[in-house]
Amino acid sequence: MDNAQFVARYREMVQRHDQGDSASAVEICAAIIADESVPDLDRSLAAVNLATILRTGGAPDEQVEAAYDRGVRLEHRWSRSDARGHKVAWLAEAGRPAEAIRILELLINEPWLQLADRDRMQGNLTRLRAAVPG
C-alpha cells in the first residue's frame, strides 16, 4: 500500500465511523493493521483507532484492550509509547487505575524517553496513585 492508498483508506474509515457504520470502519482498520506493507507505526495508529471505534461502539473491554495491545506491540520495537499512553488513559477511564499504574511504572524507565515525557508520566502516576483506594 502506498501513501495515497493509505490516506484514502484512512479517510474512508473516518467517514464510515462518522456515518455510524462502525462495522465497516472496524474492517478497514483491521485490514490496515494486517497489511505488512504498511509501516509498523502507521499500523499501530490504526490499532489505537480501532480501539477507539470498538470502545465507542460498546464492544467488550477484551476487544478494546486487544486492539490497544496490538498497537503497543507494533510500536514498541521503534521505541514509541503512543499506544501505551492511549491504553493508560482508557484503563483509567474504565476504572482500572492499578493496571494503568503498572504500565506507567514500566514505561517511565524506558531509556529512550525524554525527560519531559518522564516528568509528564510521573505526574500521571501521582494522579493515578491518588485514585487507588487503600
N, C-alpha and C positions, 0 to 999 in steps of 0.2 A: 504494500500500500504506500503510495506517495503522499506528500503533504496535502495536496489538493483533495485527494480522496479522503484522507483522514479528516480534514476540516469539514468536508461535505457530510461525512458520516456523523461527525460530532454535532453539526448544526441540525441534521435530521433527528438525532437523538433528543436534543433540547426541544425542538419543535414538537415532537411526538409527546414528550413528557409534559410540556406546557399545554398541549391539547387534551391531556388526560389519558393518553394512550401509553400507560406505564409499561404494559406488556411489550410493545414494540421498542420502547426506549431500553428496557432491560435486554432484549435480544440484540440490539445494536451494541450496547456496552459489552455484553458477553462476547460478541464477535470481535470487537476491537481487542479485548483482553486476550482472546485465544490466538490472535494473529501475531505470530512471532516475527513477522516482518516489521511490526510496529515497535519502536524503541521501548525499553522497559519503563522509562519514566512516563511516557505517554500512556502506556497500558496501566501503570499504577494510578494515574489520574483518572482513567476510565473506571478503575475498580472503586475509587473513592466516590465517583459519581454514581456508580451502580449502587453502592451502599446507601447513598442519599435517596435515590429513586426507590429502593426497596423500603427504606425507613418511612418515607412519606406515603408509600403505598400500603403501609401496615403489615409488611412482611414480618415473619418471626425473627426474633433477635438473632437466632443462629445463622440465618441467611445474611442479615446485615453484617454481623461480625465476620462471617466467612469472606465477604466482599472486602471489608477493611483489611483482613489478614492477607488476602491475595495482594492488595496494594502494597502492604508492608513488605512482603517477600520480594516483590518486583523492584522496589526502590532501595532496599537495604544494601545490596551489594554496591550501590552507587553512592553510599554514604548520605542518604537523604532521610528525612523524617516527617515529611508532609502527611503521609497516610497515617503514621502513628499519632501525629498531632490531632488529626480528624477523629481517629478512633478514641483517643483520650477524651476529647470533648463529648463524643457520643456516649461513652461509658459514664461520664459524669452526669450527663443529662438523663441517662437511663437509670440513675440511682445506684451506680456501681463504682463509687469513688475509690474503693480499695483496689480494684483492678486497674483503674486509671493511674493510681499512685504507683503500682508495681511497674507499669510500663514507663512512666516518667523516671522512676528511680534507676532503671536500666539505661534509658536513653540519655539521661543527663551526664553519664560517664563516657559517652562515645567520644573518642579522641578527636574526631573531626568537627565537633560542634564549636561554633564560635562563642566567645564569652557572652555576647548579647543573648544568644539562644539559651545558654545555661542560666543566665540571670532570669529570663522570662520563664523558663521551666521551673526554676526554684520558686518563683512567685506562685506559679500554678500549683506546685507541690504544697506550699504553705496553705493556700486556699482549700485545696482538696483535703489535706490532713485535718483542717479545722472542721470540715463537714463530716468526718468519720466519727461516729459515736465511740466513746469509751477509750 
